[in-house]
């Protein structure tokens, strides 16, 4: 799952609420999990339960990037999550990238070309090795 801003929050909620909301209709409904194998979350997406070390074990492999000057999503929540990941040694599962600037809605920085000067516009250069190494297991 990949999500940005509110989409990142939705992706996070789906990742944690992987239970069926209906009665199984065949064995496939119970044989396969609906939890995503990975998350790519950009400028948003924190779920309160992620601060709980037990819940932290349930997080799929996650790439999370944010900026310190985001006016829409407080970087303090992202910093708090980063501290929890480090405290409980989850860096092998969760990669967090903190950018100094770029504000909000940078995505691929094509919609607002003036944003191309920010380092956050290069997030795809980091997510590609994350997906290959941590998700696919390819070196």
N, C-alpha and C positions, 0 to 999 in steps of 0.2 A: 504494500500500500504506500502511496505517496500522497502527501497532503501539505498544503501551505495555508498558514493563518487558520481560519475556521476549519478548513479542510484537513489541516493537521490534527486539530482537536477531534474531528469526526473519525479520522483514521485511528487515532489513539483509543477512542471509545469502542470502536468496532474490534480492535485488537484485544481488548479486555472483556468484552461482552460477547464471547464466542459461543455462548450456550444457544441451543435451539429455542426459538420462540414459538414453535409449533410442535405438534406430535409427529414423531418420525413416520414417514410414509413407506420407507424401505430401508434396507440395511446400509445403504450409502449415507443416509442421514446421520447415522451414528458411527460409521466407520471412519469418516474423514472429518477433521477439525476445520472449522471455518476461520480459525485464527490465522492471520497472515504470517508468512515465514519471515517477513522483514517489514520495517517501517522506514520511510524517509520523510522526516518532518522538518519543515522550514518555517521559521518565524511563528511559532505557536504550537499548540498541541499538547501541552502538559495536562495531565489528569492527576487529580489529588492523590489517588491511590498509589501512584508511582513513588511517592515518598516513603511508603511502607516497605521495609526490606523483604517481607514475604511476597508482596505483590511485585516487587522489583524482579524477583526470580521468574515471573511469568511474562516479562516483556520479551517480545521477539527481538531479534537482532535489529538494532535501531541506529540510524544516522540522524542526528539532530543538529541543526544549525540555526544560529540566531545572531542578532546584532545588539551591541550595547546601547545604541541610540534609537531603538525601536520605540516610536511614540504610541503604538497601538497595543503591543503585547509587552508587558513589563519584563525587562531582562532580569529582574530580581527573581522571578519564578524559575527562569531558565538556569540562573546561577545556583539556586537552591537545589534543583534537580541534578546539576553537575556535581555539587558537593555530595549528594546522596550516592550517586554512581561511584564517585571516588572513594567515599567512606566504606562502601560495601564491596569494592573491588570488581565492579561490573564493566570495566573498560574493555574487556575482551568481547562483550556483547553490545555495548552501547558506545558509539563514537559521537562525541559532542564537539562541535566546532563553534567557537565564539569569535565573532568578527567585531572590530572596533566601531565600524560604521556601515551605513547602507540603509538604515531606517527600516521600513516595512514594505512588503510587496515587491521585493527585488527579483524574485523568480529567476529568469534568465537575463534580466536587465535589457531586454530588447524593447519593452513597452516604454520605458523611460530611459532613453539612450544616455542622458546625463549621468545615470547611475553606473555606467560601465567603468568608471574610475575606481569603484569600490572593490575591495578584495572579495566580498561576499558573492560577487558575480562569477567567481571561479569555483563555486561550490561543487559543480559537476565534476571538476578535476579530482575532487576528493571522494565523491560518492561512487565513482566508477570502481576504484580499487576496493572500496568497502564492499560493494556488491560482489565483485569477483572473489575476494579473499574470505570475507566473513559469511556471506550468504551462499555462494556457490562452491566455496572451498578450493578455488583455483588460485595458484600462486603466480 
